[in-house]
Amino acid sequence: MPTKSELQEENSRLKREVSAMGAQLSRMERELSGKLLPEELPSETIPAMIRGLMREYKLPWECFWCDRHRRWYVLLDSAFPYYWEGCECPSCMTNGDPFGGC
């Protein structure tokens, strides 16, 4: 039989999980209704290649966006989607970033 502290810990964990799921549901509802918040929208139109990758990997557009240069990645890490460090946008490539990625 679980102790009171174990039950309280489990309750706290479940509350955090429900809260996170509620936030995710809210974003999905905004996305379906076409009323995303400004910070949730890409600043450029999403290229067809990126849309295809989003469908293939089931990832949001943010995973394919270079925050540093505000451009789409054109080169993905060889271990993508598990690692993003090697992803590069055109600016990363021309700047010769020795560490790759943004």
Biopython code that builds the backbone (N, CA, C, O; Angstrom):
import numpy as np
from Bio.PDB.StructureBuilder import StructureBuilder

atoms = [
    (1, "MET", "N", (0.850, -1.181, 0.000)),
    (1, "MET", "CA", (0.000, 0.000, 0.000)),
    (1, "MET", "C", (0.898, 1.248, 0.000)),
    (1, "MET", "O", (1.819, 1.357, 0.810)),
    (2, "PRO", "N", (0.620, 2.183, -0.916)),
    (2, "PRO", "CA", (1.458, 3.381, -1.004)),
    (2, "PRO", "C", (1.278, 4.282, 0.219)),
    (2, "PRO", "O", (0.212, 4.340, 0.831)),
    (3, "THR", "N", (2.354, 4.972, 0.542)),
    (3, "THR", "CA", (2.302, 5.901, 1.673)),
    (3, "THR", "C", (1.665, 7.217, 1.223)),
    (3, "THR", "O", (1.458, 7.461, 0.034)),
    (4, "LYS", "N", (1.365, 8.049, 2.213)),
    (4, "LYS", "CA", (0.740, 9.337, 1.921)),
    (4, "LYS", "C", (1.662, 10.200, 1.057)),
    (4, "LYS", "O", (1.200, 10.847, 0.117)),
    (5, "SER", "N", (2.951, 10.212, 1.365)),
    (5, "SER", "CA", (3.891, 11.035, 0.594)),
    (5, "SER", "C", (4.012, 10.532, -0.848)),
    (5, "SER", "O", (4.146, 11.332, -1.773)),
    (6, "GLU", "N", (3.965, 9.221, -1.040)),
    (6, "GLU", "CA", (4.019, 8.662, -2.392)),
    (6, "GLU", "C", (2.775, 9.062, -3.186)),
    (6, "GLU", "O", (2.860, 9.392, -4.369)),
    (7, "LEU", "N", (1.620, 9.026, -2.518)),
    (7, "LEU", "CA", (0.381, 9.429, -3.180)),
    (7, "LEU", "C", (0.390, 10.918, -3.528)),
    (7, "LEU", "O", (-0.078, 11.315, -4.595)),
    (8, "GLN", "N", (0.925, 11.738, -2.620)),
    (8, "GLN", "CA", (1.007, 13.174, -2.881)),
    (8, "GLN", "C", (1.953, 13.459, -4.051)),
    (8, "GLN", "O", (1.679, 14.317, -4.890)),
    (9, "GLU", "N", (3.057, 12.735, -4.091)),
    (9, "GLU", "CA", (4.018, 12.895, -5.179)),
    (9, "GLU", "C", (3.390, 12.493, -6.515)),
    (9, "GLU", "O", (3.549, 13.187, -7.519)),
    (10, "GLU", "N", (2.688, 11.383, -6.516)),
    (10, "GLU", "CA", (2.007, 10.912, -7.726)),
    (10, "GLU", "C", (0.929, 11.912, -8.153)),
    (10, "GLU", "O", (0.764, 12.176, -9.344)),
    (11, "ASN", "N", (0.203, 12.462, -7.191)),
    (11, "ASN", "CA", (-0.825, 13.457, -7.470)),
    (11, "ASN", "C", (-0.206, 14.702, -8.109)),
    (11, "ASN", "O", (-0.741, 15.234, -9.082)),
    (12, "SER", "N", (0.910, 15.158, -7.568)),
    (12, "SER", "CA", (1.594, 16.332, -8.125)),
    (12, "SER", "C", (2.058, 16.064, -9.552)),
    (12, "SER", "O", (1.905, 16.915, -10.428)),
    (13, "ARG", "N", (2.624, 14.888, -9.784)),
    (13, "ARG", "CA", (3.096, 14.521, -11.119)),
    (13, "ARG", "C", (1.939, 14.504, -12.119)),
    (13, "ARG", "O", (2.059, 15.006, -13.236)),
    (14, "LEU", "N", (0.821, 13.916, -11.696)),
    (14, "LEU", "CA", (-0.348, 13.843, -12.574)),
    (14, "LEU", "C", (-0.926, 15.229, -12.863)),
    (14, "LEU", "O", (-1.382, 15.487, -13.977)),
    (15, "LYS", "N", (-0.911, 16.122, -11.868)),
    (15, "LYS", "CA", (-1.399, 17.489, -12.080)),
    (15, "LYS", "C", (-0.529, 18.219, -13.099)),
    (15, "LYS", "O", (-1.046, 18.934, -13.957)),
    (16, "ARG", "N", (0.801, 18.043, -13.008)),
    (16, "ARG", "CA", (1.709, 18.663, -13.977)),
    (16, "ARG", "C", (1.453, 18.109, -15.379)),
    (16, "ARG", "O", (1.451, 18.850, -16.363)),
    (17, "GLU", "N", (1.239, 16.810, -15.452)),
    (17, "GLU", "CA", (0.979, 16.163, -16.739)),
    (17, "GLU", "C", (-0.327, 16.676, -17.355)),
    (17, "GLU", "O", (-0.380, 16.957, -18.553)),
    (18, "VAL", "N", (-1.369, 16.796, -16.545)),
    (18, "VAL", "CA", (-2.664, 17.297, -17.027)),
    (18, "VAL", "C", (-2.525, 18.751, -17.483)),
    (18, "VAL", "O", (-3.103, 19.143, -18.497)),
    (19, "SER", "N", (-1.768, 19.540, -16.742)),
    (19, "SER", "CA", (-1.554, 20.935, -17.115)),
    (19, "SER", "C", (-0.836, 21.037, -18.463)),
    (19, "SER", "O", (-1.218, 21.837, -19.317)),
    (20, "ALA", "N", (0.199, 20.225, -18.647)),
    (20, "ALA", "CA", (0.941, 20.227, -19.910)),
    (20, "ALA", "C", (0.047, 19.780, -21.061)),
    (20, "ALA", "O", (0.116, 20.337, -22.157)),
    (21, "MET", "N", (-0.779, 18.793, -20.819)),
    (21, "MET", "CA", (-1.685, 18.310, -21.862)),
    (21, "MET", "C", (-2.742, 19.367, -22.189)),
    (21, "MET", "O", (-3.152, 19.503, -23.342)),
    (22, "GLY", "N", (-3.178, 20.106, -21.181)),
    (22, "GLY", "CA", (-4.140, 21.186, -21.411)),
    (22, "GLY", "C", (-3.544, 22.280, -22.285)),
    (22, "GLY", "O", (-4.212, 22.798, -23.179)),
    (23, "ALA", "N", (-2.278, 22.633, -22.024)),
    (23, "ALA", "CA", (-1.601, 23.644, -22.842)),
    (23, "ALA", "C", (-1.444, 23.147, -24.274)),
    (23, "ALA", "O", (-1.633, 23.907, -25.224)),
    (24, "GLN", "N", (-1.100, 21.884, -24.425)),
    (24, "GLN", "CA", (-0.948, 21.297, -25.755)),
    (24, "GLN", "C", (-2.295, 21.284, -26.491)),
    (24, "GLN", "O", (-2.357, 21.584, -27.683)),
    (25, "LEU", "N", (-3.350, 20.941, -25.789)),
    (25, "LEU", "CA", (-4.688, 20.932, -26.383)),
    (25, "LEU", "C", (-5.096, 22.340, -26.823)),
    (25, "LEU", "O", (-5.657, 22.516, -27.904)),
    (26, "SER", "N", (-4.815, 23.334, -25.991)),
    (26, "SER", "CA", (-5.152, 24.718, -26.347)),
    (26, "SER", "C", (-4.444, 25.144, -27.623)),
    (26, "SER", "O", (-5.044, 25.770, -28.497)),
    (27, "ARG", "N", (-3.150, 24.796, -27.726)),
    (27, "ARG", "CA", (-2.402, 25.163, -28.929)),
    (27, "ARG", "C", (-2.974, 24.452, -30.154)),
    (27, "ARG", "O", (-3.105, 25.055, -31.219)),
    (28, "MET", "N", (-3.311, 23.183, -30.005)),
    (28, "MET", "CA", (-3.876, 22.432, -31.132)),
    (28, "MET", "C", (-5.214, 23.017, -31.572)),
    (28, "MET", "O", (-5.505, 23.085, -32.766)),
    (29, "GLU", "N", (-6.031, 23.441, -30.598)),
    (29, "GLU", "CA", (-7.320, 24.054, -30.935)),
    (29, "GLU", "C", (-7.109, 25.372, -31.671)),
    (29, "GLU", "O", (-7.820, 25.669, -32.631)),
    (30, "ARG", "N", (-6.115, 26.176, -31.216)),
    (30, "ARG", "CA", (-5.813, 27.434, -31.907)),
    (30, "ARG", "C", (-5.310, 27.157, -33.320)),
    (30, "ARG", "O", (-5.651, 27.872, -34.262)),
    (31, "GLU", "N", (-4.495, 26.110, -33.457)),
    (31, "GLU", "CA", (-3.964, 25.760, -34.775)),
    (31, "GLU", "C", (-5.089, 25.340, -35.719)),
    (31, "GLU", "O", (-5.113, 25.750, -36.880)),
    (32, "LEU", "N", (-6.019, 24.523, -35.224)),
    (32, "LEU", "CA", (-7.133, 24.074, -36.064)),
    (32, "LEU", "C", (-8.063, 25.217, -36.456)),
    (32, "LEU", "O", (-8.598, 25.238, -37.564)),
    (33, "SER", "N", (-8.251, 26.156, -35.550)),
    (33, "SER", "CA", (-9.142, 27.279, -35.843)),
    (33, "SER", "C", (-8.434, 28.379, -36.633)),
    (33, "SER", "O", (-9.072, 29.338, -37.067)),
    (34, "GLY", "N", (-7.118, 28.245, -36.821)),
    (34, "GLY", "CA", (-6.361, 29.253, -37.566)),
    (34, "GLY", "C", (-6.103, 30.510, -36.778)),
    (34, "GLY", "O", (-5.886, 31.572, -37.361)),
    (35, "LYS", "N", (-6.122, 30.413, -35.461)),
    (35, "LYS", "CA", (-5.937, 31.586, -34.614)),
    (35, "LYS", "C", (-4.728, 31.424, -33.692)),
    (35, "LYS", "O", (-4.826, 31.632, -32.483)),
    (36, "LEU", "N", (-3.587, 31.050, -34.279)),
    (36, "LEU", "CA", (-2.373, 30.902, -33.484)),
    (36, "LEU", "C", (-1.902, 32.259, -32.983)),
    (36, "LEU", "O", (-2.153, 33.283, -33.618)),
    (37, "LEU", "N", (-1.227, 32.264, -31.855)),
    (37, "LEU", "CA", (-0.647, 33.486, -31.318)),
    (37, "LEU", "C", (0.505, 33.922, -32.223)),
    (37, "LEU", "O", (1.094, 33.083, -32.905)),
    (38, "PRO", "N", (0.840, 35.213, -32.246)),
    (38, "PRO", "CA", (1.921, 35.687, -33.129)),
    (38, "PRO", "C", (3.244, 34.942, -32.928)),
    (38, "PRO", "O", (3.955, 34.669, -33.895)),
    (39, "GLU", "N", (3.570, 34.619, -31.693)),
    (39, "GLU", "CA", (4.832, 33.916, -31.439)),
    (39, "GLU", "C", (4.783, 32.453, -31.873)),
    (39, "GLU", "O", (5.817, 31.787, -31.921)),
    (40, "GLU", "N", (3.602, 31.955, -32.187)),
    (40, "GLU", "CA", (3.456, 30.576, -32.643)),
    (40, "GLU", "C", (3.470, 30.460, -34.168)),
    (40, "GLU", "O", (3.407, 29.355, -34.707)),
    (41, "LEU", "N", (3.552, 31.589, -34.858)),
    (41, "LEU", "CA", (3.536, 31.585, -36.320)),
    (41, "LEU", "C", (4.943, 31.783, -36.869)),
    (41, "LEU", "O", (5.710, 32.573, -36.317)),
    (42, "PRO", "N", (5.295, 31.085, -37.941)),
    (42, "PRO", "CA", (6.590, 31.349, -38.573)),
    (42, "PRO", "C", (6.544, 32.717, -39.243)),
    (42, "PRO", "O", (5.484, 33.152, -39.691)),
    (43, "SER", "N", (7.680, 33.395, -39.314)),
    (43, "SER", "CA", (7.686, 34.728, -39.913)),
    (43, "SER", "C", (7.685, 34.659, -41.437)),
    (43, "SER", "O", (7.481, 35.679, -42.095)),
    (44, "GLU", "N", (7.905, 33.489, -42.003)),
    (44, "GLU", "CA", (7.876, 33.295, -43.451)),
    (44, "GLU", "C", (6.918, 32.150, -43.762)),
    (44, "GLU", "O", (6.527, 31.395, -42.871)),
    (45, "THR", "N", (6.546, 32.028, -45.029)),
    (45, "THR", "CA", (5.724, 30.883, -45.414)),
    (45, "THR", "C", (6.564, 29.615, -45.305)),
    (45, "THR", "O", (7.779, 29.649, -45.498)),
    (46, "ILE", "N", (5.929, 28.527, -45.002)),
    (46, "ILE", "CA", (6.636, 27.260, -44.815)),
    (46, "ILE", "C", (6.870, 26.616, -46.182)),
    (46, "ILE", "O", (5.914, 26.330, -46.903)),
    (47, "PRO", "N", (8.142, 26.384, -46.545)),
    (47, "PRO", "CA", (8.434, 25.757, -47.841)),
    (47, "PRO", "C", (7.862, 24.342, -47.914)),
    (47, "PRO", "O", (7.654, 23.688, -46.892)),
    (48, "ALA", "N", (7.612, 23.885, -49.141)),
    (48, "ALA", "CA", (7.030, 22.555, -49.351)),
    (48, "ALA", "C", (7.909, 21.463, -48.745)),
    (48, "ALA", "O", (7.396, 20.503, -48.170)),
    (49, "MET", "N", (9.241, 21.605, -48.871)),
    (49, "MET", "CA", (10.148, 20.605, -48.310)),
    (49, "MET", "C", (9.966, 20.494, -46.789)),
    (49, "MET", "O", (9.935, 19.396, -46.234)),
    (50, "ILE", "N", (9.848, 21.645, -46.134)),
    (50, "ILE", "CA", (9.675, 21.663, -44.676)),
    (50, "ILE", "C", (8.329, 21.058, -44.302)),
    (50, "ILE", "O", (8.241, 20.292, -43.342)),
    (51, "ARG", "N", (7.273, 21.394, -45.051)),
    (51, "ARG", "CA", (5.956, 20.808, -44.768)),
    (51, "ARG", "C", (6.005, 19.288, -44.877)),
    (51, "ARG", "O", (5.404, 18.584, -44.066)),
    (52, "GLY", "N", (6.725, 18.783, -45.883)),
    (52, "GLY", "CA", (6.869, 17.336, -46.040)),
    (52, "GLY", "C", (7.607, 16.711, -44.869)),
    (52, "GLY", "O", (7.224, 15.647, -44.383)),
    (53, "LEU", "N", (8.674, 17.378, -44.412)),
    (53, "LEU", "CA", (9.427, 16.865, -43.262)),
    (53, "LEU", "C", (8.583, 16.915, -41.991)),
    (53, "LEU", "O", (8.673, 16.025, -41.145)),
    (54, "MET", "N", (7.765, 17.954, -41.861)),
    (54, "MET", "CA", (6.886, 18.055, -40.693)),
    (54, "MET", "C", (5.929, 16.870, -40.659)),
    (54, "MET", "O", (5.701, 16.280, -39.603)),
    (55, "ARG", "N", (5.372, 16.525, -41.813)),
    (55, "ARG", "CA", (4.462, 15.381, -41.875)),
    (55, "ARG", "C", (5.205, 14.074, -41.614)),
    (55, "ARG", "O", (4.727, 13.214, -40.874)),
    (56, "GLU", "N", (6.380, 13.933, -42.232)),
    (56, "GLU", "CA", (7.139, 12.690, -42.106)),
    (56, "GLU", "C", (7.560, 12.422, -40.667)),
    (56, "GLU", "O", (7.409, 11.306, -40.170)),
    (57, "TYR", "N", (8.090, 13.449, -39.996)),
    (57, "TYR", "CA", (8.592, 13.272, -38.633)),
    (57, "TYR", "C", (7.559, 13.611, -37.562)),
    (57, "TYR", "O", (7.801, 13.399, -36.374)),
    (58, "LYS", "N", (6.402, 14.140, -37.984)),
    (58, "LYS", "CA", (5.344, 14.545, -37.047)),
    (58, "LYS", "C", (5.878, 15.560, -36.024)),
    (58, "LYS", "O", (5.681, 15.412, -34.818)),
    (59, "LEU", "N", (6.557, 16.594, -36.539)),
    (59, "LEU", "CA", (7.153, 17.634, -35.708)),
    (59, "LEU", "C", (6.598, 18.996, -36.114)),
    (59, "LEU", "O", (6.195, 19.176, -37.263)),
    (60, "PRO", "N", (6.569, 19.965, -35.184)),
    (60, "PRO", "CA", (6.099, 21.310, -35.528)),
    (60, "PRO", "C", (7.157, 22.062, -36.338)),
    (60, "PRO", "O", (8.311, 21.640, -36.412)),
    (61, "TRP", "N", (6.755, 23.168, -36.937)),
    (61, "TRP", "CA", (7.661, 23.943, -37.786)),
    (61, "TRP", "C", (8.859, 24.468, -37.016)),
    (61, "TRP", "O", (9.923, 24.657, -37.605)),
    (62, "GLU", "N", (8.722, 24.709, -35.716)),
    (62, "GLU", "CA", (9.820, 25.269, -34.923)),
    (62, "GLU", "C", (11.074, 24.405, -34.969)),
    (62, "GLU", "O", (12.183, 24.914, -34.806)),
    (63, "CYS", "N", (10.909, 23.112, -35.189)),
    (63, "CYS", "CA", (12.054, 22.194, -35.227)),
    (63, "CYS", "C", (12.906, 22.398, -36.472)),
    (63, "CYS", "O", (14.043, 21.928, -36.522)),
    (64, "PHE", "N", (12.381, 23.085, -37.469)),
    (64, "PHE", "CA", (13.090, 23.279, -38.729)),
    (64, "PHE", "C", (13.477, 24.743, -38.937)),
    (64, "PHE", "O", (13.811, 25.139, -40.054)),
    (65, "TRP", "N", (13.439, 25.536, -37.891)),
    (65, "TRP", "CA", (13.650, 26.983, -37.959)),
    (65, "TRP", "C", (14.893, 27.356, -37.174)),
    (65, "TRP", "O", (15.044, 26.950, -36.022)),
    (66, "CYS", "N", (15.785, 28.127, -37.784)),
    (66, "CYS", "CA", (17.001, 28.613, -37.118)),
    (66, "CYS", "C", (16.639, 29.892, -36.366)),
    (66, "CYS", "O", (16.375, 30.922, -36.985)),
    (67, "ASP", "N", (16.627, 29.832, -35.045)),
    (67, "ASP", "CA", (16.258, 30.998, -34.243)),
    (67, "ASP", "C", (17.304, 32.107, -34.338)),
    (67, "ASP", "O", (16.970, 33.291, -34.287)),
    (68, "ARG", "N", (18.565, 31.718, -34.476)),
    (68, "ARG", "CA", (19.644, 32.709, -34.507)),
    (68, "ARG", "C", (19.537, 33.593, -35.751)),
    (68, "ARG", "O", (19.662, 34.814, -35.656)),
    (69, "HIS", "N", (19.304, 32.979, -36.921)),
    (69, "HIS", "CA", (19.280, 33.730, -38.173)),
    (69, "HIS", "C", (17.875, 33.943, -38.733)),
    (69, "HIS", "O", (17.702, 34.621, -39.746)),
    (70, "ARG", "N", (16.884, 33.369, -38.079)),
    (70, "ARG", "CA", (15.489, 33.487, -38.492)),
    (70, "ARG", "C", (15.294, 33.040, -39.943)),
    (70, "ARG", "O", (14.711, 33.747, -40.766)),
    (71, "ARG", "N", (15.811, 31.825, -40.223)),
    (71, "ARG", "CA", (15.680, 31.220, -41.548)),
    (71, "ARG", "C", (15.413, 29.733, -41.375)),
    (71, "ARG", "O", (15.639, 29.175, -40.301)),
    (72, "TRP", "N", (14.927, 29.088, -42.447)),
    (72, "TRP", "CA", (14.655, 27.653, -42.416)),
    (72, "TRP", "C", (15.951, 26.877, -42.555)),
    (72, "TRP", "O", (16.861, 27.296, -43.269)),
    (73, "TYR", "N", (16.033, 25.745, -41.870)),
    (73, "TYR", "CA", (17.181, 24.857, -42.053)),
    (73, "TYR", "C", (17.142, 24.282, -43.466)),
    (73, "TYR", "O", (16.075, 23.940, -43.977)),
    (74, "VAL", "N", (18.311, 24.178, -44.090)),
    (74, "VAL", "CA", (18.411, 23.529, -45.398)),
    (74, "VAL", "C", (19.240, 22.250, -45.298)),
    (74, "VAL", "O", (19.240, 21.427, -46.213)),
    (75, "LEU", "N", (19.946, 22.093, -44.176)),
    (75, "LEU", "CA", (20.751, 20.900, -43.945)),
    (75, "LEU", "C", (20.409, 20.379, -42.552)),
    (75, "LEU", "O", (20.533, 21.106, -41.567)),
    (76, "LEU", "N", (19.984, 19.133, -42.471)),
    (76, "LEU", "CA", (19.615, 18.545, -41.186)),
    (76, "LEU", "C", (20.747, 17.681, -40.654)),
    (76, "LEU", "O", (21.521, 17.115, -41.427)),
    (77, "ASP", "N", (20.842, 17.581, -39.340)),
    (77, "ASP", "CA", (21.824, 16.725, -38.683)),
    (77, "ASP", "C", (21.636, 15.289, -39.158)),
    (77, "ASP", "O", (20.512, 14.864, -39.424)),
    (78, "SER", "N", (22.727, 14.545, -39.265)),
    (78, "SER", "CA", (22.634, 13.155, -39.741)),
    (78, "SER", "C", (21.819, 12.284, -38.794)),
    (78, "SER", "O", (21.301, 11.244, -39.201)),
    (79, "ALA", "N", (21.701, 12.697, -37.532)),
    (79, "ALA", "CA", (20.921, 11.935, -36.560)),
    (79, "ALA", "C", (19.556, 12.584, -36.299)),
    (79, "ALA", "O", (18.887, 12.251, -35.321)),
    (80, "PHE", "N", (19.146, 13.509, -37.174)),
    (80, "PHE", "CA", (17.840, 14.143, -37.020)),
    (80, "PHE", "C", (16.758, 13.072, -37.068)),
    (80, "PHE", "O", (16.877, 12.179, -37.906)),
    (81, "PRO", "N", (15.738, 13.083, -36.263)),
    (81, "PRO", "CA", (15.263, 14.130, -35.370)),
    (81, "PRO", "C", (15.754, 13.994, -33.934)),
    (81, "PRO", "O", (15.258, 14.690, -33.048)),
    (82, "TYR", "N", (16.710, 13.119, -33.690)),
    (82, "TYR", "CA", (17.189, 12.919, -32.323)),
    (82, "TYR", "C", (18.168, 14.002, -31.890)),
    (82, "TYR", "O", (18.272, 14.295, -30.699)),
    (83, "TYR", "N", (18.885, 14.598, -32.834)),
    (83, "TYR", "CA", (19.834, 15.671, -32.539)),
    (83, "TYR", "C", (19.642, 16.792, -33.548)),
    (83, "TYR", "O", (19.404, 16.541, -34.729)),
    (84, "TRP", "N", (19.746, 18.032, -33.075)),
    (84, "TRP", "CA", (19.583, 19.198, -33.934)),
    (84, "TRP", "C", (20.892, 19.976, -34.083)),
    (84, "TRP", "O", (20.946, 20.936, -34.850)),
    (85, "GLU", "N", (21.928, 19.587, -33.377)),
    (85, "GLU", "CA", (23.152, 20.383, -33.347)),
    (85, "GLU", "C", (23.758, 20.600, -34.729)),
    (85, "GLU", "O", (24.362, 21.644, -34.974)),
    (86, "GLY", "N", (23.609, 19.632, -35.640)),
    (86, "GLY", "CA", (24.208, 19.745, -36.964)),
    (86, "GLY", "C", (23.314, 20.389, -38.006)),
    (86, "GLY", "O", (23.714, 20.516, -39.163)),
    (87, "CYS", "N", (22.114, 20.799, -37.623)),
    (87, "CYS", "CA", (21.207, 21.436, -38.587)),
    (87, "CYS", "C", (21.737, 22.827, -38.930)),
    (87, "CYS", "O", (22.216, 23.550, -38.056)),
    (88, "GLU", "N", (21.647, 23.193, -40.208)),
    (88, "GLU", "CA", (22.176, 24.486, -40.639)),
    (88, "GLU", "C", (21.218, 25.186, -41.592)),
    (88, "GLU", "O", (20.576, 24.562, -42.437)),
    (89, "CYS", "N", (21.143, 26.493, -41.427)),
    (89, "CYS", "CA", (20.412, 27.334, -42.368)),
    (89, "CYS", "C", (21.451, 27.915, -43.334)),
    (89, "CYS", "O", (22.646, 27.728, -43.106)),
    (90, "PRO", "N", (21.045, 28.610, -44.402)),
    (90, "PRO", "CA", (22.032, 29.178, -45.329)),
    (90, "PRO", "C", (23.035, 30.110, -44.642)),
    (90, "PRO", "O", (24.209, 30.128, -45.011)),
    (91, "SER", "N", (22.588, 30.881, -43.650)),
    (91, "SER", "CA", (23.500, 31.788, -42.947)),
    (91, "SER", "C", (24.523, 31.024, -42.122)),
    (91, "SER", "O", (25.686, 31.422, -42.057)),
    (92, "CYS", "N", (24.109, 29.938, -41.493)),
    (92, "CYS", "CA", (25.049, 29.111, -40.723)),
    (92, "CYS", "C", (26.129, 28.564, -41.655)),
    (92, "CYS", "O", (27.303, 28.503, -41.291)),
    (93, "MET", "N", (25.718, 28.169, -42.861)),
    (93, "MET", "CA", (26.651, 27.572, -43.813)),
    (93, "MET", "C", (27.643, 28.605, -44.340)),
    (93, "MET", "O", (28.827, 28.297, -44.482)),
    (94, "THR", "N", (27.187, 29.829, -44.632)),
    (94, "THR", "CA", (28.085, 30.851, -45.177)),
    (94, "THR", "C", (28.991, 31.436, -44.105)),
    (94, "THR", "O", (30.095, 31.887, -44.409)),
    (95, "ASN", "N", (28.538, 31.435, -42.852)),
    (95, "ASN", "CA", (29.367, 31.950, -41.764)),
    (95, "ASN", "C", (30.436, 30.952, -41.351)),
    (95, "ASN", "O", (31.340, 31.289, -40.587)),
    (96, "GLY", "N", (30.340, 29.729, -41.850)),
    (96, "GLY", "CA", (31.332, 28.710, -41.515)),
    (96, "GLY", "C", (31.337, 28.369, -40.041)),
    (96, "GLY", "O", (32.400, 28.166, -39.455)),
    (97, "ASP", "N", (30.178, 28.306, -39.443)),
    (97, "ASP", "CA", (30.067, 27.959, -38.025)),
    (97, "ASP", "C", (30.710, 26.595, -37.796)),
    (97, "ASP", "O", (30.196, 25.592, -38.290)),
    (98, "PRO", "N", (31.834, 26.528, -37.052)),
    (98, "PRO", "CA", (32.539, 25.254, -36.887)),
    (98, "PRO", "C", (31.743, 24.223, -36.110)),
    (98, "PRO", "O", (32.020, 23.027, -36.201)),
    (99, "PHE", "N", (30.772, 24.666, -35.357)),
    (99, "PHE", "CA", (29.989, 23.728, -34.558)),
    (99, "PHE", "C", (28.706, 23.338, -35.267)),
    (99, "PHE", "O", (27.971, 22.481, -34.777)),
    (100, "GLY", "N", (28.420, 23.947, -36.407)),
    (100, "GLY", "CA", (27.181, 23.670, -37.117)),
    (100, "GLY", "C", (26.000, 24.106, -36.281)),
    (100, "GLY", "O", (26.159, 24.579, -35.155)),
    (101, "GLY", "N", (24.860, 23.949, -36.818)),
    (101, "GLY", "CA", (23.621, 24.196, -36.076)),
    (101, "GLY", "C", (23.521, 25.572, -35.475)),
    (101, "GLY", "O", (24.494, 26.325, -35.438)),
    (102, "CYS", "N", (22.377, 25.881, -35.022)),
    (102, "CYS", "CA", (22.139, 27.190, -34.405)),
    (102, "CYS", "C", (21.750, 26.979, -33.014)),
    (102, "CYS", "O", (21.497, 27.943, -32.291)),
]
sb = StructureBuilder()
sb.init_structure("model")
sb.init_model(0)
sb.init_chain("A")
sb.init_seg("    ")
for serial, (resi, resn, name, xyz) in enumerate(atoms, 1):
    if name == "N":
        sb.init_residue(resn, " ", resi, " ")
    sb.init_atom(name, np.array(xyz, "f"), 0.0, 1.0, " ", f" {name:<3s}", serial, name[0])
structure = sb.get_structure()
